[in-house]
C-alpha cells in the first residue's frame, strides 16, 4: 500500500463534515424582489407556484437542463421559478457574475438578473427541507453529464478540474459538469488561513475524490492527499531538542508560526520567546518570510501540532 492509498484507507470510514456545505446557502437573507408569474413550462403543471416534487425528482434523476425565470434575489444568490419548480441558485453557480464582487455592488449585480431566463440544472433537492438548489454552471455540460461523471468518479479516483469559486471554507472545483468542494483542511498539510493564498479562480488543479453523495450531488475532494503526509516523516526524523531551519509565516498575538522545510508549520509560542520579545505588539519584532533557526520542543502527530522554540535568525 503506497502513501496515497494509505491516506485514503485511513479516512475511508470518516464522515465528511456536513458543515463543509452549510455556507453554500445564505442564512435566511432578505428577499429584495417579490416573485412574479412566469411562462416557462418544463412540466405539465398549470400552477407555477406549487412545487411538483415528482417532477423535480424526475428532472434531477435524469439530469435535465431547464429554462427558468429569475424572480428575485438575496445576498447569497438568485430565486428562480418555472411551472412545478422553484428554487435557489447560489452566486458560486452563476457564470457571468464575478465571485469576488464586493458586498456593496452585489445587490445591484444580482438585481440585473431579475426578469431574465437562465438555463439551469437541479444539483440538490431535499423535499423534507423544501429546498431545491440549481446551477447555471452545471447546465453548461448539457443533459446527462452528471450521470456520466458519477459513474466515473469513485472515492480514491484522481481527477482534473478548474477552480470556480473560493470561499473562506474552501474551493469549489468544476470536474466537467459537476462541482466538488476541497475543504480548507484538505488543501494543504500545512495551515491554510485563506484558500486564495494557494489557488486562483480559473486555475487547473488535480484532486483526489474523498467521498461522493449522489443523492444531493456532493463531492468531497482533496489536494493534499495527492502527496505523502509529511507529519508521518516528521516524527521519524526529528526529536525534541533538534535544531532545524524554518521560515516565519504568520505573526499572531500569542506567538509566531514557522514552516519547516518539510512544509509543516509549528508554533513558536510567546511564552517561549526571550523576555525582550514578549510584547503585545510582537509583530514589530518578526517579519513573515524571514529565515530562522528553531528548536523542536514537541511533535504531536495525531493532533498535527508542532511546538517550536526560537534560537536565532539566520
C-alpha positions as CSV (number, residue, x, y, z in Angstrom):
1,X,0.0,0.0,0.0
2,X,1.6,3.3,-1.1
3,X,1.4,6.6,0.8
4,X,-1.7,7.9,-1.0
5,X,-3.6,4.7,-0.7
6,X,-2.8,4.6,3.0
7,X,-4.2,8.1,3.4
8,X,-7.4,7.2,1.6
9,X,-7.7,4.0,3.7
10,X,-7.1,5.9,7.0
11,X,-10.0,8.3,6.2
12,X,-12.4,5.9,4.4
13,X,-14.6,5.4,7.5
14,X,-14.8,9.0,8.4
15,X,-17.9,11.0,7.6
16,X,-17.3,14.2,5.7
17,X,-18.4,17.1,7.9
18,X,-21.8,18.4,6.7
19,X,-20.6,21.9,7.8
20,X,-18.4,21.9,4.7
21,X,-21.6,22.6,2.7
22,X,-23.5,24.7,5.1
23,X,-22.1,28.0,3.9
24,X,-23.2,27.5,0.3
25,X,-26.6,28.9,1.1
26,X,-27.3,32.1,2.8
27,X,-28.9,32.1,6.3
28,X,-32.5,33.3,5.8
29,X,-31.4,36.5,4.0
30,X,-33.7,39.3,3.0
31,X,-35.5,38.9,-0.4
32,X,-35.3,42.1,-2.4
33,X,-37.9,41.4,-5.1
34,X,-41.3,39.7,-4.9
35,X,-41.9,36.7,-7.1
36,X,-43.8,37.2,-10.3
37,X,-45.7,34.9,-12.8
38,X,-43.5,33.1,-15.3
39,X,-44.2,31.3,-18.6
40,X,-41.6,28.5,-18.6
41,X,-43.2,25.1,-18.8
42,X,-40.8,22.2,-18.2
43,X,-43.6,20.2,-16.6
44,X,-47.2,19.9,-17.4
45,X,-48.4,21.9,-14.4
46,X,-50.6,25.0,-14.7
47,X,-49.8,26.5,-11.3
48,X,-46.2,27.6,-11.3
49,X,-46.2,28.5,-7.6
50,X,-46.7,24.9,-6.5
51,X,-43.7,22.5,-6.4
52,X,-44.3,19.2,-8.1
53,X,-41.8,17.1,-6.2
54,X,-42.4,14.1,-8.5
55,X,-41.5,16.3,-11.4
56,X,-38.5,17.8,-9.6
57,X,-37.1,14.4,-8.7
58,X,-37.6,13.1,-12.2
59,X,-35.7,16.2,-13.6
60,X,-32.9,15.7,-11.1
61,X,-32.5,12.0,-11.7
62,X,-32.5,12.5,-15.5
63,X,-30.0,15.3,-15.1
64,X,-32.1,17.6,-17.4
65,X,-31.4,21.3,-18.2
66,X,-34.3,23.7,-17.5
67,X,-35.1,27.2,-18.7
68,X,-36.2,29.1,-15.7
69,X,-37.1,32.7,-14.9
70,X,-35.3,34.8,-12.2
71,X,-38.0,36.2,-9.9
72,X,-35.9,37.7,-7.1
73,X,-32.6,37.6,-5.2
74,X,-31.0,37.7,-1.8
75,X,-27.4,38.1,-0.6
76,X,-26.5,34.6,-1.5
77,X,-27.9,34.2,-5.0
78,X,-31.0,34.1,-7.2
79,X,-34.6,32.9,-6.7
80,X,-35.8,31.1,-9.8
81,X,-39.1,29.6,-10.9
82,X,-40.8,27.6,-13.6
83,X,-44.0,25.5,-13.7
84,X,-43.7,23.0,-10.9
85,X,-40.2,24.0,-9.9
86,X,-38.9,26.9,-7.8
87,X,-35.5,27.1,-6.1
88,X,-32.3,28.9,-5.4
89,X,-29.1,29.5,-7.5
90,X,-26.0,30.3,-5.3
91,X,-23.7,33.0,-6.5
92,X,-20.9,30.5,-7.0
93,X,-23.0,28.7,-9.6
94,X,-23.6,31.7,-11.8
95,X,-21.5,32.0,-14.9
96,X,-21.3,35.8,-15.6
97,X,-21.3,37.2,-12.1
98,X,-17.8,37.7,-10.6
99,X,-17.5,35.6,-7.4
100,X,-15.3,38.3,-5.9
101,X,-17.9,41.1,-6.4
102,X,-17.9,43.4,-3.4
103,X,-20.7,43.4,-0.9
104,X,-21.7,47.0,-2.0
105,X,-22.1,46.0,-5.6
106,X,-23.6,42.6,-5.1
107,X,-27.3,43.7,-4.7
108,X,-27.3,45.6,-8.0
109,X,-25.5,42.9,-9.9
110,X,-28.0,40.3,-8.7
111,X,-30.9,42.7,-9.4
112,X,-29.9,42.8,-13.0
113,X,-30.8,39.1,-13.4
114,X,-34.4,39.7,-12.3
115,X,-36.8,39.2,-15.2
116,X,-34.2,37.2,-17.2
117,X,-34.3,33.5,-18.0
118,X,-31.4,31.1,-17.3
119,X,-30.6,27.5,-18.4
120,X,-30.2,25.6,-15.1
121,X,-29.7,22.2,-13.6
122,X,-31.0,20.9,-10.3
123,X,-28.0,19.9,-8.2
124,X,-29.7,19.3,-4.9
125,X,-33.3,18.6,-4.0
126,X,-34.5,17.9,-0.4
127,X,-38.2,17.5,-0.1
128,X,-38.1,17.3,3.7
129,X,-36.5,20.7,3.8
130,X,-38.4,22.1,0.8
131,X,-35.1,23.0,-0.8
132,X,-34.1,23.0,-4.4
133,X,-30.7,24.2,-5.4
134,X,-29.8,24.9,-9.1
135,X,-26.7,25.7,-11.1
136,X,-26.1,27.6,-14.3
137,X,-22.6,26.4,-14.3
138,X,-23.6,22.7,-14.2
139,X,-26.1,23.3,-17.1
140,X,-23.2,24.1,-19.4
141,X,-22.3,20.4,-19.5
142,X,-25.7,19.5,-21.1
143,X,-28.2,16.8,-20.3
144,X,-27.0,13.6,-18.7
145,X,-23.4,14.7,-18.0
146,X,-23.7,14.4,-14.2
147,X,-24.8,10.7,-14.5
148,X,-21.8,10.0,-16.7
149,X,-19.4,11.7,-14.2
150,X,-20.9,10.0,-11.2
151,X,-20.4,6.6,-12.9
152,X,-16.7,7.5,-13.5
153,X,-15.9,9.2,-10.2
154,X,-15.3,6.9,-7.2
155,X,-13.5,7.5,-3.8
156,X,-9.8,7.4,-4.4
157,X,-10.1,8.4,-8.1
158,X,-7.8,11.2,-9.3
159,X,-9.3,13.9,-11.5
160,X,-8.5,17.2,-13.0
161,X,-10.7,20.3,-12.7
162,X,-10.9,24.0,-12.7
163,X,-11.3,26.3,-9.7
164,X,-14.7,28.1,-10.0
165,X,-15.0,29.7,-6.6
166,X,-13.0,30.4,-3.5
167,X,-14.5,31.0,0.0
168,X,-13.2,31.1,3.5
169,X,-14.1,27.4,3.9
170,X,-12.6,26.0,0.8
171,X,-12.5,25.9,-3.0
172,X,-15.1,24.7,-5.5
173,X,-13.8,22.7,-8.4
174,X,-15.6,22.1,-11.7
175,X,-14.9,18.5,-12.7
176,X,-16.6,18.9,-16.1
177,X,-20.2,19.4,-15.3
178,X,-20.2,18.6,-11.6
179,X,-18.6,20.7,-8.8
180,X,-16.8,19.3,-5.8
181,X,-15.5,21.0,-2.7
182,X,-11.9,21.0,-1.5
183,X,-12.4,22.0,2.2
184,X,-9.7,24.3,3.6
185,X,-8.5,21.4,5.8
186,X,-7.9,19.3,2.6
187,X,-5.9,21.9,0.7
188,X,-2.5,21.5,2.3
189,X,-0.8,19.5,5.0
190,X,0.2,22.9,6.4
191,X,-2.0,25.5,8.0
192,X,-4.1,27.5,5.5
193,X,-5.6,30.8,6.6
194,X,-7.0,31.8,3.2
195,X,-7.7,29.5,0.3
196,X,-7.0,32.4,-2.1
197,X,-3.3,32.2,-0.9
198,X,-3.0,28.8,-2.6
199,X,-5.4,28.8,-5.5
200,X,-6.8,31.2,-8.1
201,X,-10.2,31.2,-9.9
202,X,-9.7,29.6,-13.3
203,X,-6.7,27.6,-12.2
204,X,-6.5,23.9,-13.3
205,X,-5.8,21.6,-10.4
206,X,-5.5,17.9,-9.8
207,X,-7.6,16.4,-7.0
208,X,-8.4,13.1,-5.4
209,X,-12.0,12.1,-4.6
210,X,-12.7,11.5,-0.9
211,X,-16.5,11.0,-0.8
212,X,-19.5,11.1,-3.2
213,X,-23.1,11.6,-2.1
214,X,-25.0,11.2,-5.3
215,X,-28.4,11.9,-3.8
216,X,-27.5,15.5,-3.3
217,X,-24.6,15.7,-5.8
218,X,-22.0,16.4,-3.2
219,X,-18.4,15.5,-3.9
220,X,-15.7,16.0,-1.3
221,X,-12.2,16.4,-2.8
222,X,-8.7,16.8,-1.5
223,X,-5.5,18.3,-2.9
224,X,-3.2,17.5,0.0
225,X,-3.7,13.7,-0.2
226,X,-2.0,13.6,-3.6
227,X,1.2,13.9,-1.7
228,X,2.6,11.9,1.3
229,X,1.7,13.1,4.7
230,X,4.8,15.0,6.0
231,X,3.7,14.5,9.6
232,X,4.5,10.8,9.3
233,X,8.0,11.6,8.3
234,X,8.4,14.4,10.8
235,X,8.1,12.0,13.8
236,X,10.7,9.7,12.4
237,X,13.4,12.3,11.6
238,X,13.1,14.8,14.4
239,X,13.1,14.5,18.2
240,X,12.8,17.2,20.9
241,X,15.9,19.3,21.2
242,X,16.8,19.1,17.5
243,X,17.8,22.5,15.9
244,X,16.4,23.0,12.4
245,X,15.9,25.8,9.9
246,X,12.5,27.3,9.3
247,X,10.7,30.2,7.7
248,X,8.4,32.6,9.6
249,X,4.9,32.6,8.1
250,X,2.4,34.3,10.4
251,X,2.7,36.6,13.4
252,X,-0.1,36.3,16.0
253,X,-0.6,37.9,19.4
254,X,0.1,34.6,21.0
255,X,3.2,33.7,19.0
256,X,4.7,33.2,15.6
257,X,4.1,30.3,13.1
258,X,7.2,29.0,11.3
259,X,7.3,26.4,8.5
260,X,9.9,23.7,8.4
261,X,11.5,22.6,5.1
262,X,9.2,19.6,5.1
263,X,6.2,22.0,4.7
264,X,4.8,21.6,8.2
265,X,4.1,24.6,10.3
266,X,4.8,24.8,14.0
267,X,4.1,27.5,16.7
268,X,6.7,29.5,18.5
269,X,4.6,30.4,21.5
270,X,5.1,33.8,23.0
271,X,5.9,32.1,26.3
272,X,9.0,30.5,24.8
273,X,10.4,33.8,23.4
274,X,13.1,35.8,25.2
275,X,11.8,38.4,27.6
276,X,12.7,41.4,25.4
277,X,10.5,39.9,22.6
278,X,7.4,39.3,24.7
279,X,5.3,42.3,23.7
280,X,1.7,42.9,23.0
281,X,2.9,44.1,19.6
282,X,5.3,41.2,18.8
283,X,4.7,41.9,15.1
284,X,7.3,44.6,15.2
285,X,10.0,42.0,16.0
286,X,9.2,39.5,13.3
287,X,8.8,39.6,9.5
288,X,7.0,36.8,7.6
289,X,9.4,35.2,5.1
290,X,12.4,35.6,7.4
291,X,14.6,32.5,7.9
292,X,15.3,31.4,11.5
293,X,16.8,28.6,13.5
294,X,14.3,26.8,15.8
295,X,14.4,24.1,18.3
296,X,11.9,21.2,18.2
297,X,10.1,21.2,21.5
298,X,7.4,18.6,20.8
299,X,5.8,16.8,17.9
300,X,2.2,15.6,18.2
301,X,1.4,13.7,15.0
302,X,-2.1,12.7,16.0
303,X,-3.2,16.3,16.7
304,X,-0.9,17.7,14.0
305,X,0.8,20.1,16.4
306,X,4.4,21.1,16.4
307,X,5.9,23.2,19.2
308,X,9.0,25.2,18.4
309,X,11.4,27.5,20.2
310,X,13.3,30.4,18.6
311,X,17.0,30.0,18.5
312,X,18.1,32.8,16.2
313,X,17.6,34.5,12.8
314,X,19.8,33.2,10.0
